[in-house]
């Protein structure tokens, strides 16, 4: 069982509203969305490259394309840093 610590944080109003909207769309709590976001680990350059190399090369399936978009989004601004 997980032990939770109750705490207070300050968020900008636009961030709060965006997180509340995301929680509503996922039908989950604001706390769950925040825990999900801060619980994600950083991905190394090698792991990112391996993720792309291990994708299926058949881009005709929507699932493959969605997976590719998800990986690209997770890279964010780092794409330029890695000369991709």
N, C-alpha and C positions, 0 to 999 in steps of 0.2 A: 504494500500500500504506500502511496506517495504521501509525504508530509509537506503540507503547504505552509508558507509564511504569508501572513496578511500584511500588505504594505500600501502606501499611498504614493502615487506618482503624479506629476504634472505633465499634461499634454497640451499642445497647441489645439485650439478648437477644431481646425480643419483636419488634423490627424485623428482626433477623437471621433469626429463624424465619419471619416473614411473607415476607421476600424469598426465602428458600430454598424455601418452599412455592410461591411464584409461579414460581420458576425450574423447579421440578419439574413443575408443571402445564403450563408452556410447553415443557418438554423442552429447556431451554437452561441455560447456566451462570449462577451468581450474578453473576459479573462482567458478563455481557451484560444482565441485568436492571438492575443499577445504572447501567451506561452508558446504557441506554434512558431511565431515569428522570432522570438529570442532563442528558441531551442534549436534552430537550424544551425548546423555546423558549417564552417567555411570549407570550401572545396579547393584543393590544390590545383596548380596548373596542369600537372600530370593527370590527375583524376578528370579534369575537364576535357582534356584531349582524348583520354580513353573513353569517356562518355560519348563523345562525338564519333570516334572511330568504331565503337560498338553498335552504333545505330544501324538499322537495316538500310541497305542502299536502295531498296524499292520505295521510292517516294510517292508511289501512287496511292498508298493507304493513308487515310486521314489520321489514324492512330500514330503512325510514324512521324508525320508532319507535326502533329500536336506535341509529341515528345521532343522533337527537334526545336520547336518554338520555345518550349519550357526550358530546355537547356540553354538556348541562346539568351533568354530573358534572365536566367540566373547568372549569366556571365556579366551582364550589365556593361558598365563602362570599361571593364577589364579587357574587352575584345581589342580595343585599340592598343592597349599596353602589350598584348601578345601578338600584335601585327596580324590579326585575322581579318 
